[in-house]
Amino acid sequence: MIALKAKDAFWEVVEDCLVEIHRLAKLDAHERSMDLRTRIESPPTGMSSDIFYHAEPFDVACDIAERQLDLSQYRLQYNHILNRHNW
């Protein structure tokens, strides 16, 4: 089981990607990421949400923003976000 603190950090990285890379408003980024988190954390009976947390937060943000980006073009910016959250 993944610790709550680790899950929180994951979603903080997703939100920062939405704001800093996809240029969403902070409130919009928060609402969208919380909506997906709520759905992920309520899986069908007998399933675990832990597998979801193996995804790259950058990719999750792209899915939420409905705009797939090439990570290699945003690597420096993404690394700054990861470092800010001690990843």
C-alpha positions in Angstrom: 0.0 0.0 0.0 1.3 3.5 -0.9 1.5 6.0 1.9 -0.9 8.9 2.0 2.1 11.3 2.0 3.5 9.8 -1.2 0.0 10.0 -2.9 -0.3 13.6 -1.8 3.1 14.4 -3.3 2.1 12.7 -6.6 -0.9 14.8 -6.9 1.0 18.0 -6.0 3.4 17.2 -8.9 0.4 16.7 -11.2 -1.2 20.0 -10.2 2.1 21.9 -10.7 2.5 20.3 -14.1 -1.1 21.5 -15.0 -0.3 25.0 -13.8 3.3 25.5 -14.9 3.4 23.4 -18.1 -0.2 23.3 -19.3 -1.0 26.8 -18.1 -4.2 26.0 -16.3 -5.4 28.3 -13.5 -4.4 26.9 -10.1 -8.0 26.4 -9.0 -8.9 24.6 -12.3 -5.8 22.4 -11.9 -6.7 21.5 -8.3 -10.3 20.7 -9.2 -9.4 18.5 -12.1 -6.7 16.6 -10.3 -9.0 16.1 -7.2 -11.7 14.8 -9.5 -9.5 12.2 -11.0 -7.9 11.4 -7.6 -11.4 10.8 -6.1 -12.2 8.4 -8.9 -8.8 6.6 -8.7 -9.1 6.2 -4.9 -12.6 4.6 -5.3 -11.8 1.6 -7.4 -14.2 -1.3 -7.9 -14.4 -3.9 -5.1 -11.3 -6.2 -5.1 -9.1 -3.7 -7.0 -6.4 -1.5 -5.7 -5.6 2.1 -6.8 -1.9 1.6 -6.1 -1.1 0.5 -9.7 -2.1 4.0 -10.8 0.7 5.5 -8.9 3.3 3.8 -11.1 2.3 6.3 -13.9 4.4 9.4 -14.5 2.7 12.5 -13.0 3.7 14.4 -16.2 1.6 12.0 -18.2 -1.3 12.1 -15.8 -1.3 15.9 -16.1 -1.3 15.6 -19.9 -4.3 13.3 -19.7 -6.2 15.6 -17.4 -5.4 18.6 -19.7 -6.3 16.5 -22.8 -3.0 17.7 -24.4 -0.3 15.1 -24.8 3.2 16.7 -24.7 6.7 15.3 -25.4 8.3 15.0 -22.0 11.8 15.5 -23.5 10.8 19.1 -24.4 9.7 19.9 -20.8 12.3 17.8 -19.0 14.1 20.7 -17.3 10.9 22.3 -16.1 9.5 18.9 -15.0 12.7 18.1 -13.1 12.3 21.4 -11.2 8.8 20.4 -10.2 9.9 17.0 -9.1 12.8 18.4 -7.1 10.4 20.9 -5.4 8.4 17.9 -4.1 11.5 15.9 -3.2 11.1 13.3 -6.0 
